[in-house]
């Protein structure tokens, strides 16, 4: 049920913030990409070391501008690294 709530287009930012602490990865992924998630929640999710949520946050227009630029730069650098064998 919480996964469906985290995907609902009219869910409130406050609800998304509360759900962003859920241990289920799919819920946190939904929060990271949801257009109603607020900037502070996205900033916190981008620092999550348990999964690469920062990638989803990088494309969320509600992420603070400097954070989005930083994350998109990280993606660019990762794309430039040669493949290891």
PyMOL commands that set and color helices and strands:
alter all, ss='L'
color gray80, all
select helices_A, chain A and resi 2-7+13-19+25-33+39-46+53-57+65-80
alter helices_A, ss='H'
color red, helices_A
deselect
rebuild
show_as cartoon
